């Protein structure tokens, strides 16, 4: 009995429960911090990309997708084939000249326009007309159409103003036109746009040349 009491009692050994060393704990903490930094960096990249995409879409909408009204202008390079004018006492004119009509398209897509009539007037009275044929102005370019204009003063009922102008050696004419067409963007979007021309040209009688050309 004494022998049994003298026997030492040993505690049961713990199986697979070895405490982690300081080195292992430090490695786990370092891995977790590294993963956290990667997640933060990824989130920053995603946010930056989203902001960049928003800016690109906004710039695209304000520039490329914005449809501007084309401009129509009468060219200043005028070549006269016929130039006859009366006197101040018996005023009249009979003109024929060739010039160019410019259709300026500032859009990022072509502008297709239908044919139209350009009207030339003297003091509000039509003295001549010319047809501008249908065509297409390319993206951010100017389409130039050559036209030959014939006009005379036969339709004028009163030539008082004309006599004064011819006495001063000038002849002032107005011309108007309206182009109807569509601007095509990205080959899918079509926007109807009308371009109007309203120009005033002053011709110097003695030199038979255009003194000035003002377009609105």
MARNULUM-585827 format. One line per 3 residues: number of its first residue (from 1); their letters; for each residue x negated, y negated, z of N, C-alpha, C, O. Coordinates in steps of 0.1 Angstrom, whole numbers. Layout:
<lumdrens>
NUM	A	X/Y/Z/X/Y/Z/X/Y/Z/X/Y/Z ~ ...
</lumdrens>
This chain:
<lumdrens>
1	XXX	-8/12/0/0/0/0/-9/-12/0/-6/-22/-7 ~ -19/-12/8/-28/-23/8/-35/-25/-5/-38/-37/-9 ~ -38/-14/-11/-44/-15/-24/-35/-22/-34/-40/-30/-42
4	XXX	-23/-20/-34/-13/-26/-43/-12/-41/-40/-11/-49/-49 ~ -13/-45/-27/-12/-59/-24/-25/-66/-28/-24/-78/-31 ~ -36/-59/-27/-48/-65/-31/-50/-67/-46/-59/-74/-50
7	XXX	-42/-60/-53/-43/-61/-68/-39/-75/-72/-29/-81/-68 ~ -46/-81/-81/-43/-95/-86/-32/-95/-97/-32/-86/-105 ~ -23/-104/-95/-12/-105/-105/-16/-115/-115/-18/-127/-112
10	XXX	-16/-111/-128/-20/-120/-139/-7/-125/-146/2/-117/-148 ~ -6/-138/-149/6/-143/-156/6/-138/-171/-4/-135/-177 ~ 18/-137/-176/20/-133/-190/13/-143/-199/15/-155/-198
13	XXX	6/-138/-209/0/-147/-219/10/-153/-228/19/-145/-233 ~ 9/-165/-231/18/-172/-240/14/-169/-255/3/-171/-259 ~ 24/-164/-262/21/-160/-276/24/-172/-286/35/-177/-286
16	XXX	14/-175/-295/16/-185/-305/20/-198/-300/28/-205/-307 ~ 16/-203/-289/20/-216/-284/7/-223/-279/6/-228/-268 ~ -2/-223/-288/-15/-230/-286/-13/-245/-287/-7/-250/-297
19	XXX	-17/-253/-278/-15/-268/-279/-23/-274/-291/-34/-269/-294 ~ -17/-284/-298/-24/-290/-309/-36/-298/-304/-35/-305/-294 ~ -46/-298/-312/-58/-305/-308/-56/-320/-312/-47/-323/-320
22	XXX	-64/-329/-307/-63/-343/-310/-66/-345/-325/-60/-355/-331 ~ -74/-337/-331/-78/-339/-345/-66/-336/-354/-63/-342/-364 ~ -58/-325/-350/-46/-321/-358/-35/-332/-357/-29/-335/-367
25	XXX	-33/-337/-345/-23/-347/-343/-27/-360/-351/-18/-366/-357 ~ -39/-363/-351/-44/-375/-359/-42/-373/-374/-38/-382/-381 ~ -43/-361/-379/-41/-358/-393/-27/-359/-397/-23/-365/-407
28	XXX	-18/-354/-388/-3/-355/-391/1/-370/-391/9/-374/-400 ~ -4/-377/-381/0/-391/-381/-5/-399/-393/2/-407/-398 ~ -17/-396/-397/-23/-402/-409/-15/-398/-422/-12/-407/-430
31	XXX	-10/-386/-423/-2/-382/-435/11/-389/-435/16/-393/-446 ~ 17/-390/-423/30/-397/-423/29/-411/-426/37/-417/-433 ~ 18/-418/-422/16/-432/-425/13/-434/-440/18/-443/-446
34	XXX	6/-424/-446/3/-425/-460/16/-423/-469/18/-431/-478 ~ 24/-414/-465/37/-412/-472/46/-424/-470/53/-428/-480 ~ 46/-430/-459/54/-442/-456/49/-454/-465/57/-461/-471
37	XXX	36/-455/-466/30/-466/-475/34/-463/-490/37/-473/-497 ~ 34/-450/-494/38/-447/-508/52/-451/-510/56/-456/-521 ~ 61/-447/-501/75/-451/-502/77/-466/-503/85/-470/-511
40	XXX	70/-473/-495/71/-488/-495/67/-493/-508/73/-502/-514 ~ 55/-488/-513/50/-493/-526/59/-489/-537/61/-498/-546 ~ 65/-477/-537/75/-474/-547/87/-483/-547/92/-486/-558
43	XXX	92/-486/-535/103/-495/-534/100/-509/-540/108/-515/-546 ~ 88/-513/-537/84/-526/-542/83/-526/-558/87/-536/-564 ~ 78/-515/-563/77/-514/-578/91/-514/-584/93/-520/-594
46	XXX	100/-507/-578/114/-506/-583/120/-520/-583/127/-524/-592 ~ 119/-527/-572/125/-540/-570/119/-550/-580/126/-558/-586 ~ 105/-549/-582/99/-558/-592/103/-555/-606/106/-564/-614
49	XXX	105/-542/-609/110/-538/-623/124/-543/-625/128/-548/-636 ~ 133/-542/-615/146/-547/-616/147/-562/-618/155/-567/-626 ~ 138/-569/-611/138/-584/-613/133/-587/-627/138/-596/-634
52	XXX	123/-580/-632/117/-582/-645/128/-579/-656/129/-587/-665 ~ 135/-569/-654/146/-565/-664/157/-576/-664/162/-579/-674 ~ 160/-581/-652/170/-592/-651/165/-604/-659/173/-611/-666
55	XXX	152/-608/-657/147/-620/-664/147/-618/-679/150/-627/-686 ~ 143/-605/-683/143/-603/-698/157/-604/-704/158/-609/-714 ~ 166/-598/-697/180/-598/-702/185/-613/-702/192/-616/-712
58	XXX	182/-621/-692/186/-634/-692/180/-642/-703/187/-650/-710 ~ 167/-641/-705/160/-648/-716/165/-643/-730/167/-652/-738 ~ 168/-631/-731/173/-625/-743/187/-631/-746/190/-635/-758
61	XXX	195/-632/-736/209/-638/-738/209/-653/-741/217/-657/-749 ~ 199/-660/-736/198/-674/-738/191/-678/-751/193/-689/-755 ~ 184/-669/-756/176/-672/-769/181/-664/-781/187/-669/-790
64	XXX	178/-651/-780/181/-643/-792/196/-642/-794/201/-643/-806 ~ 204/-640/-784/218/-638/-785/227/-650/-786/239/-650/-788 ~ 220/-662/-784/227/-674/-785/229/-679/-799/219/-680/-807
67	XXX	241/-681/-803/244/-684/-817/245/-699/-819/253/-706/-813 ~ 236/-705/-828/236/-719/-830/243/-722/-844/243/-713/-853 ~ 248/-734/-845/254/-738/-857/244/-742/-868/235/-750/-865
70	XXX	244/-735/-879/234/-739/-890/236/-753/-894/246/-759/-892 ~ 225/-759/-901/226/-772/-906/225/-772/-921/218/-764/-927 ~ 233/-781/-927/233/-783/-942/229/-797/-945/235/-807/-940
73	XXX	219/-798/-954/214/-811/-957/212/-812/-972/209/-802/-979 ~ 213/-824/-978/210/-827/-992/196/-831/-993/191/-839/-985 ~ 189/-825/-1002/175/-828/-1004/172/-842/-1009/180/-848/-1016
76	XXX	160/-847/-1005/156/-861/-1009/149/-860/-1023/147/-871/-1029 ~ 145/-848/-1027/138/-847/-1040/149/-846/-1051/154/-836/-1054 ~ 152/-858/-1057/162/-859/-1067/156/-862/-1081/148/-872/-1082
79	XXX	160/-855/-1091/156/-857/-1104/168/-861/-1113/177/-853/-1115 ~ 167/-873/-1118/178/-878/-1126/177/-874/-1141/166/-876/-1147 ~ 187/-869/-1146/188/-866/-1161/195/-877/-1168/192/-880/-1180
82	XXX	204/-883/-1161/212/-894/-1167/214/-905/-1157/218/-902/-1145 ~ 212/-917/-1160/213/-928/-1151/217/-941/-1158/209/-948/-1164 ~ 230/-943/-1158/236/-955/-1164/244/-963/-1155/253/-958/-1147
85	XXX	241/-976/-1154/249/-985/-1146/253/-997/-1154/246/-1002/-1163 ~ 265/-1003/-1150/269/-1016/-1156/263/-1028/-1150/253/-1027/-1143 ~ 269/-1039/-1152/264/-1052/-1146/272/-1056/-1135/283/-1049/-1132
88	XXX	269/-1066/-1128/277/-1071/-1117/290/-1076/-1122/300/-1075/-1115 ~ 291/-1082/-1134/303/-1086/-1139/312/-1075/-1144/324/-1075/-1143 ~ 306/-1064/-1149/313/-1053/-1154/307/-1040/-1148/300/-1033/-1154
91	XXX	309/-1038/-1134/302/-1027/-1127/307/-1013/-1131/319/-1011/-1132 ~ 298/-1004/-1132/302/-990/-1134/289/-982/-1132/278/-987/-1132 ~ 291/-968/-1132/279/-960/-1131/283/-946/-1137/294/-942/-1136
94	XXX	273/-940/-1143/274/-926/-1148/261/-919/-1145/251/-922/-1152 ~ 261/-910/-1136/249/-904/-1131/249/-889/-1133/259/-882/-1132 ~ 237/-883/-1135/235/-869/-1135/222/-866/-1129/212/-871/-1134
97	XXX	221/-857/-1118/208/-855/-1112/208/-840/-1106/218/-834/-1104 ~ 196/-835/-1105/194/-822/-1099/187/-824/-1085/177/-832/-1084 ~ 192/-817/-1075/186/-817/-1062/188/-804/-1055/193/-794/-1061
100	XXX	184/-803/-1043/185/-790/-1035/194/-793/-1023/192/-803/-1016 ~ 202/-783/-1020/209/-783/-1007/203/-773/-998/201/-761/-1002 ~ 198/-777/-986/192/-769/-977/201/-764/-966/208/-772/-959
103	XXX	201/-751/-964/209/-745/-953/199/-739/-943/193/-729/-945 ~ 198/-747/-931/188/-743/-921/195/-734/-911/204/-738/-904 ~ 189/-722/-909/194/-713/-899/184/-710/-888/173/-705/-890
106	XXX	188/-715/-876/178/-714/-864/181/-701/-856/175/-700/-845 ~ 190/-692/-860/193/-681/-853/184/-669/-855/177/-669/-865 ~ 184/-659/-846/176/-647/-847/184/-636/-855/184/-624/-852
109	XXX	191/-641/-865/199/-632/-874/203/-640/-886/203/-652/-886 ~ 205/-633/-898/209/-640/-910/222/-647/-909/231/-643/-902 ~ 223/-658/-917/236/-665/-918/241/-663/-933/235/-669/-942
112	XXX	252/-656/-934/258/-654/-947/270/-664/-949/279/-664/-940 ~ 270/-672/-959/280/-682/-961/287/-680/-975/281/-675/-984 ~ 299/-684/-975/307/-684/-988/305/-696/-996/299/-706/-992
115	XXX	308/-695/-1009/307/-707/-1018/317/-718/-1013/327/-715/-1008 ~ 313/-730/-1016/321/-741/-1012/318/-753/-1022/309/-752/-1030 ~ 327/-763/-1021/325/-775/-1029/319/-787/-1021/324/-790/-1010
118	XXX	309/-793/-1027/303/-805/-1021/309/-817/-1029/309/-817/-1041 ~ 314/-826/-1021/321/-838/-1027/312/-850/-1026/307/-853/-1015 ~ 311/-858/-1037/304/-870/-1036/314/-882/-1038/323/-881/-1046
121	XXX	312/-892/-1029/322/-903/-1029/315/-916/-1029/304/-918/-1025 ~ 323/-926/-1034/319/-940/-1033/330/-947/-1026/341/-948/-1031 ~ 327/-953/-1014/337/-960/-1006/350/-951/-1004/361/-957/-1005
124	XXX	347/-939/-1001/358/-930/-998/366/-924/-1010/374/-915/-1008 ~ 362/-928/-1022/368/-922/-1034/359/-912/-1041/347/-914/-1042 ~ 365/-900/-1044/357/-890/-1050/352/-894/-1064/360/-897/-1073
127	XXX	339/-893/-1066/333/-896/-1079/326/-885/-1085/321/-886/-1097 ~ 325/-874/-1078/318/-862/-1084/319/-850/-1074/320/-852/-1062 ~ 318/-838/-1079/318/-826/-1071/308/-816/-1077/305/-816/-1089
130	XXX	303/-807/-1068/294/-796/-1073/297/-784/-1064/300/-785/-1052 ~ 295/-772/-1070/297/-760/-1062/284/-755/-1056/274/-754/-1063 ~ 285/-752/-1043/274/-746/-1037/277/-731/-1036/286/-727/-1029
133	XXX	270/-722/-1044/273/-708/-1044/270/-701/-1031/263/-706/-1022 ~ 277/-690/-1029/275/-682/-1017/261/-677/-1016/254/-675/-1026 ~ 256/-675/-1004/242/-670/-1002/240/-666/-988/249/-665/-980
136	XXX	227/-664/-985/223/-660/-972/210/-667/-968/200/-667/-975 ~ 210/-673/-956/198/-679/-950/193/-669/-940/200/-665/-931 ~ 181/-665/-942/175/-655/-933/173/-660/-919/175/-672/-916
139	XXX	169/-651/-910/167/-655/-896/156/-665/-895/145/-664/-900 ~ 160/-676/-888/150/-687/-885/143/-692/-898/131/-693/-898 ~ 151/-694/-908/146/-699/-921/156/-708/-928/167/-710/-923
142	XXX	152/-715/-939/160/-724/-946/162/-719/-960/153/-716/-967 ~ 175/-718/-964/178/-714/-977/180/-726/-986/188/-735/-982 ~ 173/-727/-997/175/-739/-1006/182/-735/-1018/178/-725/-1025
145	XXX	192/-742/-1021/200/-740/-1033/199/-752/-1043/202/-763/-1039 ~ 195/-749/-1055/194/-760/-1065/208/-763/-1072/214/-753/-1076 ~ 212/-775/-1072/225/-779/-1078/223/-791/-1087/214/-799/-1085
148	XXX	231/-792/-1097/232/-803/-1106/245/-811/-1105/256/-805/-1106 ~ 244/-823/-1101/255/-831/-1098/258/-841/-1109/249/-848/-1114 ~ 271/-842/-1113/275/-852/-1123/286/-861/-1117/295/-856/-1110
151	XXX	284/-874/-1118/294/-883/-1112/295/-896/-1120/286/-900/-1128 ~ 307/-902/-1119/309/-915/-1126/319/-923/-1118/325/-918/-1109 ~ 321/-936/-1122/329/-945/-1115/343/-946/-1121/351/-955/-1118
154	XXX	347/-936/-1129/360/-937/-1136/372/-937/-1127/383/-943/-1130 ~ 371/-931/-1115/382/-929/-1106/383/-942/-1097/393/-943/-1089 ~ 374/-951/-1097/375/-963/-1089/385/-973/-1094/384/-977/-1106
157	XXX	395/-976/-1086/405/-986/-1090/400/-1000/-1088/404/-1010/-1095 ~ 391/-1002/-1078/386/-1016/-1076/371/-1014/-1076/365/-1005/-1069 ~ 364/-1023/-1083/349/-1023/-1084/343/-1035/-1078/332/-1038/-1081
160	XXX	350/-1041/-1069/344/-1054/-1062/332/-1050/-1054/322/-1057/-1056 ~ 333/-1040/-1046/321/-1036/-1038/310/-1031/-1046/298/-1033/-1043 ~ 314/-1024/-1057/303/-1018/-1066/296/-1030/-1073/284/-1029/-1075
163	XXX	303/-1040/-1077/296/-1051/-1084/286/-1058/-1075/276/-1062/-1079 ~ 290/-1060/-1062/281/-1066/-1052/269/-1057/-1050/258/-1062/-1049 ~ 271/-1044/-1049/259/-1035/-1047/250/-1035/-1059/238/-1036/-1057
166	XXX	256/-1034/-1071/247/-1034/-1083/240/-1047/-1084/229/-1048/-1089 ~ 246/-1058/-1080/240/-1071/-1080/228/-1071/-1071/218/-1078/-1073 ~ 229/-1064/-1060/217/-1063/-1050/207/-1052/-1054/197/-1051/-1048
169	XXX	210/-1045/-1065/201/-1035/-1070/201/-1022/-1064/192/-1014/-1064 ~ 213/-1018/-1057/214/-1005/-1050/227/-999/-1053/237/-1005/-1058 ~ 228/-986/-1050/241/-978/-1052/241/-969/-1040/232/-960/-1039
172	XXX	252/-970/-1032/253/-961/-1020/264/-951/-1022/275/-954/-1025 ~ 260/-938/-1020/270/-927/-1022/270/-918/-1010/260/-917/-1002 ~ 282/-913/-1007/283/-903/-996/286/-889/-1002/292/-888/-1012
175	XXX	282/-879/-995/285/-866/-999/289/-857/-986/283/-859/-976 ~ 299/-849/-988/303/-840/-977/305/-826/-982/309/-824/-994 ~ 303/-817/-973/306/-802/-976/307/-795/-963/302/-799/-953
178	XXX	314/-784/-964/316/-775/-952/314/-760/-956/321/-755/-965 ~ 304/-754/-950/301/-740/-953/307/-732/-942/306/-734/-931 ~ 314/-721/-947/320/-711/-938/313/-698/-939/311/-693/-950
181	XXX	308/-693/-928/301/-680/-929/300/-673/-915/307/-677/-906 ~ 291/-663/-914/289/-656/-902/274/-654/-899/266/-651/-908 ~ 271/-655/-887/257/-652/-882/257/-637/-877/266/-634/-868
184	XXX	248/-629/-882/247/-615/-878/235/-613/-868/224/-617/-872 ~ 238/-608/-857/228/-605/-847/227/-590/-844/237/-584/-842 ~ 215/-585/-844/212/-571/-841/220/-561/-849/222/-550/-846
187	XXX	224/-566/-861/231/-558/-871/245/-553/-866/252/-545/-873 ~ 249/-557/-855/262/-553/-850/271/-564/-846/283/-564/-848 ~ 265/-575/-841/273/-586/-836/275/-597/-847/265/-601/-853
190	XXX	287/-601/-850/289/-611/-860/297/-623/-854/307/-621/-848 ~ 292/-635/-856/298/-647/-851/301/-657/-862/292/-661/-869 ~ 314/-661/-863/317/-670/-874/312/-684/-870/314/-689/-859
193	XXX	306/-690/-880/301/-704/-878/303/-712/-891/300/-707/-902 ~ 307/-725/-889/309/-734/-900/298/-745/-899/296/-751/-888 ~ 292/-747/-910/282/-758/-911/286/-769/-919/291/-767/-931
196	XXX	286/-781/-914/291/-793/-921/279/-802/-926/269/-804/-919 ~ 281/-808/-938/271/-817/-943/278/-831/-945/289/-831/-950 ~ 272/-841/-940/277/-854/-942/265/-864/-944/258/-868/-934
199	XXX	262/-867/-956/250/-875/-959/253/-887/-967/263/-888/-974 ~ 245/-897/-965/246/-910/-972/233/-913/-979/222/-913/-973 ~ 234/-914/-992/222/-917/-1000/222/-930/-1007/233/-934/-1012
202	XXX	211/-937/-1006/210/-951/-1012/201/-950/-1024/189/-946/-1022 ~ 205/-953/-1036/197/-952/-1048/193/-966/-1052/201/-975/-1053 ~ 180/-968/-1055/175/-980/-1060/176/-980/-1075/170/-972/-1082
205	XXX	184/-990/-1080/188/-990/-1094/175/-992/-1103/174/-986/-1114 ~ 167/-1002/-1099/156/-1005/-1108/146/-994/-1110/141/-992/-1121 ~ 143/-987/-1099/133/-976/-1100/140/-962/-1103/133/-952/-1105
208	XXX	153/-962/-1102/161/-949/-1104/155/-938/-1094/152/-927/-1099 ~ 154/-942/-1082/149/-933/-1072/157/-934/-1059/163/-945/-1056 ~ 157/-924/-1051/164/-924/-1038/157/-932/-1028/145/-929/-1025
211	XXX	163/-943/-1023/156/-952/-1014/157/-946/-1000/147/-947/-992 ~ 168/-940/-996/170/-934/-983/180/-923/-983/189/-923/-992 ~ 179/-914/-974/189/-903/-972/191/-901/-957/182/-897/-950
214	XXX	203/-903/-953/207/-901/-939/217/-891/-938/228/-892/-944 ~ 215/-880/-930/224/-870/-928/228/-868/-913/219/-870/-905 ~ 240/-865/-911/245/-863/-897/247/-848/-894/251/-844/-883
</lumdrens>
